[in-house]
Amino acid sequence: MKLITAIIQSHKLDDVKVALADAGVHGITISEANGYGQQRGHTEFYRGVEYVVDLIPKIRVEIVTSDAEMESIVDVIIKSAGTGHIGDGKIWVTTLDMVARVRTGETGIAAI
């Protein structure tokens, strides 16, 4: 089993959700995140005063899936979240040792 974690731009969330649903993904977890990568934030002006915004708001998407479906889900996220510009985000995949469904006690793939 794998945990796919994607950090994407906020305005791409709806596109990613639709693409994942179309791909048959049944469950995702969404949370807000702040950070920076290569873009290192940016400067803005407010009432004539310049200030640095060094933590950019992003969305964190997490999906637990089987090993077999991992690559296709990553491809769906890349295609639906990408704009071709710096700041599109990152995706990483982590191996899970165990998953359990709290309601039924099922474990492993059955719990996904």
DSSP file (Angstrom, degrees, kcal/mol; ACC not computed):
  #  RESIDUE AA STRUCTURE BP1 BP2  ACC     N-H-->O    O-->H-N    N-H-->O    O-->H-N    TCO  KAPPA ALPHA  PHI   PSI    X-CA   Y-CA   Z-CA
    1    1 A M              0   0    0      0, 0.0    95,-2.2     0, 0.0     2,-0.3   0.000 360.0 360.0 360.0 151.9    0.0    0.0    0.0
    2    2 A K  E     -AB  65  95A   0     63,-2.9    63,-2.5    93,-0.2     2,-0.6  -0.942 360.0-144.6-131.5 150.0    1.1    3.6   -0.7
    3    3 A L  E     -AB  64  94A   0     91,-2.9    91,-2.5    -2,-0.3     2,-0.6  -0.974  19.1-159.5-110.8 116.0    0.4    7.0    0.6
    4    4 A I  E     -AB  63  93A   0     59,-3.2    59,-2.3    -2,-0.6     2,-0.5  -0.863   8.2-171.7 -96.3 124.3    0.5    9.6   -2.1
    5    5 A T  E     -AB  62  92A   0     87,-2.9    87,-2.7    -2,-0.6     2,-0.4  -0.978   4.1-177.7-118.5 125.5    1.0   13.2   -0.9
    6    6 A A  E     -AB  61  91A   0     55,-2.9    55,-3.1    -2,-0.5     2,-0.6  -0.981  17.0-157.9-125.4 133.9    0.6   16.0   -3.3
    7    7 A I  E     +AB  60  90A   0     83,-3.1    83,-1.2    -2,-0.4     2,-0.3  -0.959  30.7 168.0-106.8 119.0    1.2   19.7   -2.6
    8    8 A I  E     -AB  59  89A   0     51,-2.7    51,-2.6    -2,-0.6    81,-0.2  -0.799  40.9 -84.8-129.3 167.1   -0.7   21.7   -5.3
    9    9 A Q    >   -     0   0    0     79,-0.6     3,-1.6    72,-0.3     4,-0.3  -0.485  39.9-122.6 -70.7 144.3   -1.8   25.3   -6.0
   10   10 A S  G >  S+     0   0    0     47,-0.5     3,-1.5     1,-0.3     4,-0.3   0.861 108.6  56.8 -57.9 -40.3   -5.1   26.2   -4.4
   11   11 A H  G 3  S+     0   0    0      1,-0.3    -1,-0.3     2,-0.1     4,-0.3   0.578 101.3  58.8 -74.0  -7.0   -6.9   27.1   -7.6
   12   12 A K  G <> S+     0   0    0     -3,-1.6     4,-2.2     1,-0.1    -1,-0.3   0.420  76.6  96.2 -96.9   0.1   -6.2   23.7   -9.1
   13   13 A L  H <> S+     0   0    0     -3,-1.5     4,-2.8    -4,-0.3     5,-0.2   0.916  82.7  48.7 -59.1 -47.7   -8.0   21.7   -6.3
   14   14 A D  H  > S+     0   0    0     -4,-0.3     4,-2.3     1,-0.2    -1,-0.2   0.907 111.5  50.5 -61.2 -41.4  -11.3   21.4   -8.2
   15   15 A D  H  > S+     0   0    0     -4,-0.3     4,-2.3     1,-0.2    -1,-0.2   0.911 112.7  46.8 -61.2 -42.6   -9.6   20.2  -11.4
   16   16 A V  H  X S+     0   0    0     -4,-2.2     4,-2.6     2,-0.2     5,-0.2   0.915 111.1  51.1 -67.1 -43.8   -7.6   17.6   -9.3
   17   17 A K  H  X S+     0   0    0     -4,-2.8     4,-2.3     1,-0.2    -2,-0.2   0.921 112.6  46.1 -60.4 -44.7  -10.8   16.4   -7.5
   18   18 A V  H  X S+     0   0    0     -4,-2.3     4,-2.5    -5,-0.2    -1,-0.2   0.926 113.5  48.9 -63.7 -45.5  -12.7   15.9  -10.7
   19   19 A A  H  X S+     0   0    0     -4,-2.3     4,-1.4    -5,-0.2    -2,-0.2   0.891 112.2  48.4 -63.5 -40.3   -9.8   14.1  -12.4
   20   20 A L  H  <>S+     0   0    0     -4,-2.6     5,-2.6     2,-0.2     4,-0.3   0.903 111.5  49.5 -67.4 -40.5   -9.3   11.8   -9.4
   21   21 A A  H ><5S+     0   0    0     -4,-2.3     3,-1.4     1,-0.2    -2,-0.2   0.917 110.1  50.9 -63.1 -42.6  -13.0   11.0   -9.3
   22   22 A D  H 3<5S+     0   0    0     -4,-2.5    -1,-0.2     1,-0.3    -2,-0.2   0.811 107.4  54.8 -63.0 -29.6  -13.0   10.2  -13.0
   23   23 A A  T 3<5S-     0   0    0     -4,-1.4    -1,-0.3    -5,-0.2    -2,-0.2   0.465 123.5-105.0 -83.8  -2.3  -10.0    7.9  -12.4
   24   24 A G  T < 5 +     0   0    0     -3,-1.4     2,-0.5    -4,-0.3    -3,-0.2   0.628  64.5 154.7  90.9  13.9  -12.0    6.0   -9.8
   25   25 A V      < -     0   0    0     -5,-2.6    -1,-0.3     1,-0.1     3,-0.1  -0.658  21.2-171.7 -76.8 125.2  -10.3    7.3   -6.7
   26   26 A H        +     0   0    0     -2,-0.5     2,-0.4     1,-0.2    -1,-0.1   0.696  61.1  32.3 -94.7 -21.9  -12.9    6.9   -3.8
   27   27 A G        +     0   0    0     37,-0.2    37,-0.3    85,-0.1     2,-0.3  -0.989  56.0 164.0-145.3 134.0  -11.2    8.7   -1.0
   28   28 A I        -     0   0    0     -2,-0.4     2,-0.4    35,-0.1    35,-0.2  -0.967  24.5-141.1-139.0 156.8   -9.0   11.7   -0.5
   29   29 A T  E     -C   62   0A   0     33,-2.3    33,-2.6    -2,-0.3     2,-0.4  -0.986  18.6-166.4-119.1 131.5   -7.9   13.9    2.3
   30   30 A I  E     +C   61   0A   0     -2,-0.4     2,-0.3    31,-0.2    31,-0.2  -0.947  13.8 162.0-118.9 134.8   -7.5   17.7    1.7
   31   31 A S  E     -C   60   0A   0     29,-2.1    29,-3.4    -2,-0.4     2,-0.2  -0.981  38.4-105.0-145.9 159.8   -5.8   20.1    4.1
   32   32 A E  E     -C   59   0A   0     -2,-0.3     2,-0.3    27,-0.2    27,-0.2  -0.600  38.5-177.9 -83.6 145.6   -4.4   23.6    3.8
   33   33 A A  E     -C   58   0A   0     25,-2.5    25,-3.4    -2,-0.2     2,-0.4  -0.964  15.2-154.7-140.1 156.2   -0.6   24.0    3.8
   34   34 A N  E     +C   57   0A   0     -2,-0.3     2,-0.3    23,-0.2    21,-0.0  -0.995  39.4 101.9-131.2 139.5    1.9   26.9    3.7
   35   35 A G  E     -C   56   0A   0     21,-1.8    21,-3.1    -2,-0.4     2,-0.3  -0.979  48.1-115.5 176.8-168.5    5.4   26.7    2.4
   36   36 A Y        +     0   0    0     -2,-0.3     2,-0.1    19,-0.2    -2,-0.0  -0.989  18.7 175.5-153.3 156.6    7.7   27.5   -0.4
   37   37 A G  S >  S-     0   0    0     -2,-0.3     3,-1.1     4,-0.0    49,-0.0  -0.028  73.3 -22.7-126.7-126.6    9.9   25.8   -2.9
   38   38 A Q  T 3  S+     0   0    0      1,-0.2    48,-0.1    -2,-0.1    -2,-0.0   0.795 129.6  64.4 -63.5 -28.6   11.9   27.2   -5.8
   39   39 A Q  T 3  S-     0   0    0      1,-0.1    -1,-0.2     3,-0.0    47,-0.0   0.729  85.7-156.2 -71.7 -19.1    9.8   30.3   -6.0
   40   40 A R    <   -     0   0    0     -3,-1.1    -2,-0.1    14,-0.0    -1,-0.1   0.758  49.1 -78.2  53.0  31.3   10.9   31.3   -2.5
   41   41 A G        -     0   0    0     -6,-0.1     2,-0.3    11,-0.1    13,-0.2  -0.297  56.8-110.7  77.3-166.5    7.8   33.5   -1.9
   42   42 A H  E     -D   53   0B   0     11,-2.3    11,-3.6    -2,-0.0     2,-0.4  -0.967  16.1-105.8-157.9 168.9    7.3   36.9   -3.4
   43   43 A T  E     -D   52   0B   0     -2,-0.3     2,-0.3     9,-0.2     9,-0.2  -0.822  31.7-174.5-104.3 147.0    7.1   40.6   -2.5
   44   44 A E  E     -D   51   0B   0      7,-2.8     7,-2.8    -2,-0.4     2,-0.4  -0.912  18.6-131.8-132.8 160.5    3.9   42.6   -2.4
   45   45 A F  E     -D   50   0B   0     -2,-0.3     2,-0.4     5,-0.2     5,-0.2  -0.959  19.2-178.9-115.7 133.4    3.0   46.2   -1.9
   46   46 A Y  E >  S-D   49   0B   0      3,-2.6     3,-1.7    -2,-0.4    -2,-0.0  -0.966  76.3 -19.4-133.1 116.6    0.3   47.3    0.5
   47   47 A R  T 3  S-     0   0    0     -2,-0.4     3,-0.1     1,-0.3    -1,-0.1   0.871 129.0 -51.1  52.5  41.5   -0.5   51.0    0.8
   48   48 A G  T 3  S+     0   0    0      1,-0.2     2,-0.5     0, 0.0    -1,-0.3   0.433 114.8 114.9  83.2  -0.7    2.9   51.8   -0.6
   49   49 A V  E <   -D   46   0B   0     -3,-1.7    -3,-2.6     2,-0.0     2,-0.4  -0.893  58.6-139.1-108.0 130.5    4.9   49.6    1.7
   50   50 A E  E     +D   45   0B   0     -2,-0.5     2,-0.3    -5,-0.2    -5,-0.2  -0.689  26.8 171.9 -86.5 135.4    6.7   46.6    0.4
   51   51 A Y  E     -D   44   0B   0     -7,-2.8    -7,-2.8    -2,-0.4     2,-0.5  -0.984  29.9-117.1-141.5 156.6    6.6   43.3    2.4
   52   52 A V  E     -D   43   0B   0     -2,-0.3     2,-0.8    -9,-0.2    -9,-0.2  -0.781  12.1-160.6 -97.2 128.9    7.8   39.8    1.7
   53   53 A V  E     +D   42   0B   0    -11,-3.6   -11,-2.3    -2,-0.5     3,-0.0  -0.898  21.6 166.6-103.1  99.8    5.3   36.9    1.6
   54   54 A D        +     0   0    0     -2,-0.8     2,-0.5   -13,-0.2    -1,-0.1   0.551  58.3  62.3 -99.3  -7.5    7.6   34.0    2.2
   55   55 A L  S    S-     0   0    0    -13,-0.1   -19,-0.2   -15,-0.1    -1,-0.1  -0.965  73.1-156.0-118.7 115.8    5.1   31.2    2.9
   56   56 A I  E     - C   0  35A   0    -21,-3.1   -21,-1.8    -2,-0.5     2,-0.3  -0.733  20.9-116.9 -92.1 132.6    2.8   30.6   -0.1
   57   57 A P  E     + C   0  34A   0      0, 0.0   -47,-0.5     0, 0.0     2,-0.2  -0.523  45.7 163.9 -69.7 132.5   -0.7   29.0    0.6
   58   58 A K  E     - C   0  33A   0    -25,-3.4   -25,-2.5    -2,-0.3     2,-0.4  -0.802  35.0-113.3-136.2 175.9   -1.0   25.6   -1.0
   59   59 A I  E     -AC   8  32A   0    -51,-2.6   -51,-2.7    -2,-0.2     2,-0.5  -0.960  19.0-148.1-117.7 136.7   -3.3   22.6   -0.7
   60   60 A R  E     -AC   7  31A   0    -29,-3.4   -29,-2.1    -2,-0.4     2,-0.5  -0.921  13.6-168.8-105.5 124.0   -2.2   19.2    0.5
   61   61 A V  E     -AC   6  30A   0    -55,-3.1   -55,-2.9    -2,-0.5     2,-0.4  -0.950   2.7-171.0-114.2 129.1   -3.9   16.2   -1.0
   62   62 A E  E     +AC   5  29A   0    -33,-2.6   -33,-2.3    -2,-0.5     2,-0.4  -0.978   5.6 177.8-125.4 135.1   -3.4   12.7    0.5
   63   63 A I  E     -A    4   0A   0    -59,-2.3   -59,-3.2    -2,-0.4     2,-0.5  -0.999  17.9-151.8-137.0 130.2   -4.5    9.4   -1.0
   64   64 A V  E     +A    3   0A   0     -2,-0.4     2,-0.3   -37,-0.3   -61,-0.2  -0.902  35.6 154.5 -99.3 129.4   -4.0    5.9    0.3
   65   65 A T  E     -A    2   0A   0    -63,-2.5   -63,-2.9    -2,-0.5     2,-0.1  -0.891  44.2 -85.9-147.0 172.2   -4.0    3.3   -2.6
   66   66 A S     >  -     0   0    0     -2,-0.3     4,-0.8   -65,-0.2     3,-0.5  -0.420  41.9-111.6 -77.9 160.9   -2.7   -0.1   -3.6
   67   67 A D  T >4 S+     0   0    0      1,-0.2     3,-0.6     2,-0.2     4,-0.5   0.881 116.4  57.0 -58.1 -39.1    0.8   -0.5   -5.1
   68   68 A A  T 34 S+     0   0    0      1,-0.2     4,-0.3     2,-0.1    -1,-0.2   0.809 110.1  42.0 -66.2 -31.6   -0.8   -1.3   -8.5
   69   69 A E  T 3> S+     0   0    0     -3,-0.5     4,-1.9     1,-0.2    -1,-0.2   0.539  89.7  91.9 -93.2  -7.5   -2.8    2.0   -8.8
   70   70 A M  H <X S+     0   0    0     -4,-0.8     4,-2.3    -3,-0.6     5,-0.2   0.912  84.6  46.9 -57.4 -51.6   -0.1    4.3   -7.5
   71   71 A E  H  > S+     0   0    0     -4,-0.5     4,-2.2     1,-0.2    -1,-0.2   0.884 112.0  50.0 -63.2 -39.9    1.6    5.3  -10.8
   72   72 A S  H  > S+     0   0    0     -4,-0.3     4,-2.0     2,-0.2    -1,-0.2   0.879 111.1  49.6 -67.5 -35.6   -1.7    6.0  -12.6
   73   73 A I  H  X S+     0   0    0     -4,-1.9     4,-2.2     2,-0.2    -2,-0.2   0.911 109.7  50.9 -68.6 -41.6   -3.0    8.2   -9.7
   74   74 A V  H  X S+     0   0    0     -4,-2.3     4,-2.5     1,-0.2    -2,-0.2   0.916 109.8  51.2 -60.3 -42.5    0.3   10.2   -9.7
   75   75 A D  H  X S+     0   0    0     -4,-2.2     4,-2.5     1,-0.2    -1,-0.2   0.899 108.0  51.9 -61.2 -41.3   -0.1   10.7  -13.4
   76   76 A V  H  X S+     0   0    0     -4,-2.0     4,-2.3     1,-0.2    -1,-0.2   0.917 111.0  47.6 -61.6 -43.6   -3.6   12.0  -13.0
   77   77 A I  H  X S+     0   0    0     -4,-2.2     4,-2.5     2,-0.2     5,-0.3   0.925 111.3  50.3 -64.8 -44.5   -2.5   14.5  -10.4
   78   78 A I  H  X S+     0   0    0     -4,-2.5     4,-1.5     1,-0.2    -2,-0.2   0.929 114.3  44.4 -59.5 -46.0    0.4   15.7  -12.5
   79   79 A K  H  < S+     0   0    0     -4,-2.5    -1,-0.2     1,-0.2    -2,-0.2   0.873 119.5  40.4 -68.2 -37.4   -1.9   16.2  -15.6
   80   80 A S  H  < S+     0   0    0     -4,-2.3    -1,-0.2    -5,-0.2    -2,-0.2   0.750 121.5  39.7 -86.4 -23.5   -4.7   17.9  -13.6
   81   81 A A  H  < S+     0   0    0     -4,-2.5   -72,-0.3    -5,-0.2    -2,-0.2   0.645  92.5 102.7 -98.1 -17.0   -2.6   20.1  -11.3
   82   82 A G     <  +     0   0    0     -4,-1.5   -74,-0.0    -5,-0.3    -4,-0.0  -0.422  29.8 165.2 -77.1 140.6    0.1   21.2  -13.7
   83   83 A T        -     0   0    0      2,-0.3    -1,-0.1    -2,-0.1     3,-0.1   0.430  55.1-115.4-119.8 -12.3    0.3   24.6  -15.4
   84   84 A G  S    S+     0   0    0      1,-0.3     2,-0.3     0, 0.0    -2,-0.1   0.516  80.6 110.4  86.8   5.9    3.9   24.4  -16.6
   85   85 A H  S >  S-     0   0    0      1,-0.1     3,-1.1     0, 0.0    -1,-0.3  -0.770  79.8 -87.0-113.6 158.6    5.0   27.3  -14.3
   86   86 A I  T 3  S+     0   0    0     -2,-0.3    -1,-0.1     1,-0.2     0, 0.0  -0.329 111.3  40.3 -59.4 141.0    7.1   27.4  -11.2
   87   87 A G  T 3   +     0   0    0      2,-0.1    -1,-0.2    -3,-0.0     3,-0.1   0.505  68.6 129.4  96.0   6.1    5.1   26.7   -8.0
   88   88 A D    <   -     0   0    0     -3,-1.1   -79,-0.6     1,-0.2     2,-0.3   0.809  67.3-122.7 -63.8 -29.1    2.9   23.9   -9.4
   89   89 A G  E     -B    8   0A   0    -81,-0.2     2,-0.3   -83,-0.0    -1,-0.2  -0.769  18.5 -84.3 125.8-168.1    3.8   21.7   -6.5
   90   90 A K  E     -B    7   0A   0    -83,-1.2   -83,-3.1    -2,-0.3     2,-0.4  -0.953  20.3-155.4-141.3 156.3    5.3   18.4   -5.5
   91   91 A I  E     +B    6   0A   0     -2,-0.3     2,-0.3   -85,-0.2   -85,-0.2  -1.000  14.4 176.7-132.8 135.2    4.2   14.8   -5.2
   92   92 A W  E     -B    5   0A   0    -87,-2.7   -87,-2.9    -2,-0.4     2,-0.4  -0.982  16.8-145.1-136.6 154.7    5.8   12.1   -3.1
   93   93 A V  E     -B    4   0A   0     -2,-0.3     2,-0.4   -89,-0.2   -89,-0.2  -0.959  11.9-168.2-122.8 132.9    4.9    8.5   -2.3
   94   94 A T  E     -B    3   0A   0    -91,-2.5   -91,-2.9    -2,-0.4     2,-0.3  -0.948  23.2-121.6-121.3 139.1    5.4    6.7    1.0
   95   95 A T  E     -B    2   0A   0     -2,-0.4     2,-0.4   -93,-0.2   -93,-0.2  -0.636  25.6-146.7 -79.1 134.8    5.1    3.0    1.6
   96   96 A L        -     0   0    0    -95,-2.2     3,-0.1    -2,-0.3    -1,-0.0  -0.869  11.8-162.9-104.3 134.2    2.5    2.1    4.3
   97   97 A D  S    S-     0   0    0     -2,-0.4     2,-0.3     1,-0.3    -1,-0.1   0.840  75.2  -0.2 -80.3 -35.5    3.1   -0.9    6.6
   98   98 A M        -     0   0    0     10,-0.1     2,-0.4     9,-0.0    -1,-0.3  -0.989  52.8-168.8-157.9 143.8   -0.5   -1.1    7.7
   99   99 A V        -     0   0    0     -2,-0.3     9,-1.9    -3,-0.1     2,-0.4  -0.996  13.0-171.0-131.1 138.7   -3.9    0.6    7.3
  100  100 A A  B     -E  107   0C   0     -2,-0.4     2,-0.6     7,-0.2     7,-0.2  -0.995  21.7-135.2-132.6 138.0   -7.0   -0.1    9.5
  101  101 A R     >  -     0   0    0      5,-2.8     4,-2.5    -2,-0.4     5,-0.2  -0.824  16.2-152.3 -88.1 121.7  -10.6    0.9    9.1
  102  102 A V  T  4 S+     0   0    0     -2,-0.6    -1,-0.2     1,-0.2     9,-0.0   0.896  88.5  54.1 -63.6 -43.1  -11.7    2.1   12.5
  103  103 A R  T  4 S+     0   0    0      1,-0.2    -1,-0.2    -3,-0.1    -2,-0.0   0.900 126.5  16.4 -61.4 -44.9  -15.4    1.3   12.1
  104  104 A T  T  4 S-     0   0    0      2,-0.1    -2,-0.2    -3,-0.1    -1,-0.2   0.627  93.8-122.9-107.7 -17.5  -15.0   -2.4   11.1
  105  105 A G     <  +     0   0    0     -4,-2.5    -3,-0.1     1,-0.3     6,-0.1   0.480  56.4 154.0  84.0   1.6  -11.5   -3.3   12.1
  106  106 A E        -     0   0    0     -5,-0.2    -5,-2.8     4,-0.1     2,-0.3  -0.303  24.7-161.5 -61.2 148.1  -10.6   -4.3    8.6
  107  107 A T  B >   +E  100   0C   0     -7,-0.2     3,-0.8    -3,-0.1    -7,-0.2  -0.853  42.4  10.5-129.0 166.8   -6.9   -4.0    7.7
  108  108 A G  G >  S-     0   0    0     -9,-1.9     3,-1.7    -2,-0.3     4,-0.5  -0.321 123.4 -13.2  70.0-149.2   -4.7   -3.9    4.7
  109  109 A I  G >  S+     0   0    0      1,-0.3     3,-1.4     2,-0.2    -1,-0.2   0.823 132.1  63.9 -58.3 -34.3   -6.2   -3.4    1.2
  110  110 A A  G <  S+     0   0    0     -3,-0.8    -1,-0.3     1,-0.3    -2,-0.2   0.760  97.5  57.5 -62.0 -24.0   -9.7   -4.2    2.5
  111  111 A A  G <         0   0    0     -3,-1.7    -1,-0.3     1,-0.2    -2,-0.2   0.628 360.0 360.0 -82.7 -13.8   -9.5   -1.0    4.7
  112  112 A I    <         0   0    0     -3,-1.4    -1,-0.2    -4,-0.5    -2,-0.2   0.492 360.0 360.0 -78.4 360.0   -8.9    1.2    1.7
